[in-house]
Amino acid sequence: MKRPKLIAAIVFVAGVIAVVLVAGSPPSSAPLSPTSYQSDGTRALVDLMDSLGSSVTVLDGGAPPEGVPAYALVLSDSDISPAGKLGAVQRQLVESWAASGGHLVVADPESPLDSRAGVTPVDGAGIFTNGALGRGSNAAEVARLLGAGTGDPVYLVFPSASPGGSRTLMSMLDTRTRIVLGGLILALAVWAVSRARRLGEPVGEAPMVAVEGSALVEAMGQLAMRAALPLSREPSPPGASPAGSPVARGDSLPGRGPFPPSRTPVD
């Protein structure tokens, strides 16, 4: 297998492995993600509230609807929080919803919402994570904060992915996916460099000599006539063209008429 084909095959295999790894990874392993079963995820919180009769809705931006009795939980709302902070517009909507009678729980001490009236502050989001929810009385305390038994819906409020929020596309990718994508990009870069590299010094080539069409036709005709002459070791008669020599204009061949003069190119 030639070298370029081998490199292309390696890149193709790396791409297939990357797709398989990304497709087979969990839905999300980002910190505080409601779909993550990792210790720092919050999937257990969603399952707990569902089992207690409270439907859980994840808001990726925005605020709970007005006029509906509900509980809302903000897990991250600062620059040091793993999931980022709310945008200014989103924070204002959430604050307005809480002021209109909504039950707002803020689990980020650095959040500007932490000191607002009508807000229930919690010293950190750790109690809501999968790793801590089963310890001691944490599950009972979380159920109380989010109104378990009332039947009111629960909204998990996360920063918006729009420009008003602080999250970027890369921040929403887990570490495993970043490593796979980085390896794939590196493999493609190596392949591109290897294909662009010239092995050895450039080899100069002499330019082809242009031949006029009339001269080429005449030369081909004389070669054809030379091939038709009989080859003999005996000396040619005086005045005859020697065997194997070019035929001059006006000469005749055995059994043929005189060789017509060649055309002269029209200037």
N, C-alpha and C positions, 0 to 999 in steps of 0.2 A: 504494500500500500504506500502510495506516495505521501510525502510529508504533509502537504496541504490537506489532503483527504483525511489523514490521521488526526490532524488538529481539529478539523471540522467535525469528525466523529466524536472526539472528546468533548467538544463544546455542546454537541447535540445531547450526549448522554448526561452531561452536567445540567443542561436545561430540563431534561425529563425528570431527573432526580429532584431538582428544585421544585418543579410543579407538583410532584408526588408529596414532597415534604410539606409544602404550603397547603395543599388540599387536604392532607391528612392531619394537620395540626388542629388543636381545639378551636372553637369559634372565636374565643378571645382569651388571652391570659394577661391582659393589661391590669394594673392595680385598680381595685375597687370596681372592676367590671361586673355587671349583674349576670353575665354569661360565663364567667370564669369559675372553675372549680379549684383554682389554686388557693393557697392559704390567705393571700391578700385580696381575693375576689369576694364578691357578695352574692353569689348564687344561692347560698344557704339562706340568706335573708329573704330572697324572693320566694323560695320554697316554704319558709316558715310562715310568712304572711298569707300565702295562698292556702296553706293548711288551716289557718285560723279564720278564713272567710273573707279576707281583704284582697281584692284584685290589685296587682302591682303593674304600673305602667312606667316605662322608662322614657323620660323626656330628654332627647339629645338637642337641647336648645328650647327656649320658650319657657312658659310657666303653666301651671294647672289651669283648667278653665274656670272662669268666674262663675260665682253663684252655685257651685256644687260643693257640698260638704266633703272635705277630703283632707288627707295628711300629705305633706311633702317633705322629702328628706334631701338636703344638700350635703353631699359627702366631701366635696372638693370645691374651694373657692379662693385660692391664693396661689401665688407664684411658686411656693414651696410644696404645694400639694401634688401628688403623683398624677392626678387627672386634670390638672390645670385649674384655671379660674373662670368664673362666669364673665361674659362680656357686660359692658355697662348697660346696654339696653335690656339684656336678659335679667340682670340683677334688679333693675328697676321694675320689670314686670313681676318678678317673684315677690319683691317687697310690697308692691301694690296688691298682689293677690293675698298676701298675709295680712295686710292692713284691712282688707275687706272681710276678714273672718276666717281665713284659712289657717290650718294648724301647720306651722313651719318649724321643722327641726333642722338645725345647722350644726354639722359635726366637724367644722373647721374653725378653730379658735382665731385664725388669722383673717377670716372672712369679714368684710364690712357689714354683713347682715347679722353678725353675731351679737351686736349690741342694740339691734333694733327692737322696738316695742312689739310685744306679741310673739317674739321668736323664742323657741326653746333651744338654748345652746347646750352642746355636748362637747366635752373635752377630748376631741379627736374622733376619727372614724374607725379606730381599731376595733371597737366593740361590735361593729356591724360586719366585720369580715368573717370569712369561713373559718379561719383559724381560731378566732376568739368567741364566736357565737355559742359554741357548745361548752364553754367554761363557766363554772359556777352558775350564777343567776343572770348571766348576760342575755340569754334568750328571753327570759321573762321581762327584763328591763327594756329590751328593744321592742317587744310586743306592746308594752305599756306606752312607750313613747310614740308609737305609730298607730295607736288606737285600735289594737286588736280586739275583736268582739263587737265593735260598733258597726261593722259592715261597710264603713267608709273606704273608698279606694285610697291607695297609696301611690304617690308619684315620686320616682327617683329622678332628681333634677341634676343633669350633668351639663358641663360647658358645651356651648354650641360649637359645631365644626365649621361654622361660617366665619368670615373675617371678623365678625364682632367678638368671637371667642378667642381663646389663647391656644387651642390645639392645632397642630399641623398634621399632614398626612403621615409623616414618619413617626410622630408621637403616638399615632393610633395603631402602629404595627408592633407586635411583640418582638422580643429579642431574637427568638428563633427565626422568625421571618426575615428580620434585618440581616442576620448572618447569611442566610441562604441567598437573598438577593445580592448581598455584597460579593459573595463567592461567584455568583453567576456573572455579575458585571466584570469582576476581575478576570474571569476566564475569557469573556468576550474581548477584553482589552488585550490580553496576551495573544489571542488568535489574530486580532487585527494587526498588531505590531509584527507578528511573525510573517503574515502575508505581505505586509508593506516593505519588509526588509529585503534588500538586494544582496544576494550571495555572490561575492567576488566583485572585481572591478568591471566597469562597463566595457564591452567589446565593440570597437569601432568597425564599421562595415563600409567598404568602398562603394560609392554610388554607382548605379548601373549606367552604362553608356547608351545613350539614345541612338537608335539606328533608324534612318529614314525608311519609309515603307517601300519605296521603289528599289532601293539597294537590297533590302531583305528579300524581295520577290525575285530579283535577278540572281542573287546568290543561291536561293533555293532551287531555281530553275537549272542553274549550272550544275549543282550537286545531283539533281535528278538525271540530267543528261550524262554526266560522268558515270553514274551507276549503270546506265544503259549501254555504254561502250564495252566491247569485248576486251578483256585483259589478255595481253600476249607479251611474251618475252622477246619476240622477234622485232628487229628494228622497223620502224614505220617507213613507208616510201617517202621519197623526197617531196616536200610540199604538203604532206598530210599531217594532220594533228596527231601528236603522240597519244598512245592509249592512256587513258586515265588522266589526260590533261584537260583543262577547261576548253570548251568549244568556243571559238571566236565567232563574232557576228558574221553571217554570210556563209559559214562552213556548212557542209552537209554531212548527214549521218548515213551509214549503210542502210539502204532500203528506205530512206526517208528523204524528204526534200530539204532545201536549205533551211538552216536555223534562222528564224525571223529575228531581225534586230530587236533588241529590248526597247521598251518604251522609255522615252525620256520624261522625267517629271515635268509637269506644267508649272512654270513659275507663277 
